[in-house]
Amino acid sequence: MDETRMRILRSGEERSTREKILLLLKTHGAMTVKALSDELGITPMGVRRHLTAMERDGLVKHEQRRQVVGRPAYYFKLTPEAENLFPKAYDKLAVSILRIVAEKWGQDKVKEIADELTREEMDGAEEALGNKVGAERVAAFVDFVNQKGFYATWEEKEPGVFEIFQYNCPFLTVAAKFPVLCASRLNAMKKLFEGAEVTMEDYCSQGGSYGLYRIVYKK
């Protein structure tokens, strides 16, 4: 993203609203004008004005979706260019390196690299979580990954059942090409939440707006 485009996003009251729209589309996925209007507390006309400018700048795009009743609705979502506004370091280089590794030494070597990356990523997690259990352990894990720039949140859906939403995966582009990265991270989380059932319900790498981990403590 060039400096001019970054200034569009970061200066002035109007730009602040556009940043909010970007964050909403990042965390919620595709949204309608009405949904954005409700979240932002501004008129649908105001939302459309921002979206028109952002679509012109290549930050959002729209698609038409059929509804159960009535006319199709327009949904707006981030473009790959807008995704690049969220910190992700050297993803193209990483894809190229892993592709070369796979070609020369096979997928097993890629898995070794993925496991090592996960170990580095989770370094310090056990100390951060300590002896905490349940909601306290989940909250501590989310705090830990947020310090690394993952932008995660969590909810307790019912007693002993937690969901962690990870919105800004630093390996998004890489994981789309090498899903072994997601599998390695899932295995690491299973070790951190030993005694609980840990599953990955949604994948950024498969086009979702977030990664969703479900943690169920056995009764």
Protein Blocks (a to p, Z undefined) as FASTA:
>chain_A
ZZklmmmmmgojklmmmmmmmmmmmmnopadfklmmmmnopafklmmmmmmmmmmnopac
cdddddfbdcddddddddfklmmmpgcehklmmmmmmmmmmmmnojklmmmmmmmmmmmm
mgoklmmnmmaghjllmmmmmmmmmmnonopadddfbghiacdddfbdfklmmmmmmmml
mmmmmmmmmmmmgoiacddfbdfknopabdcddddddZZ
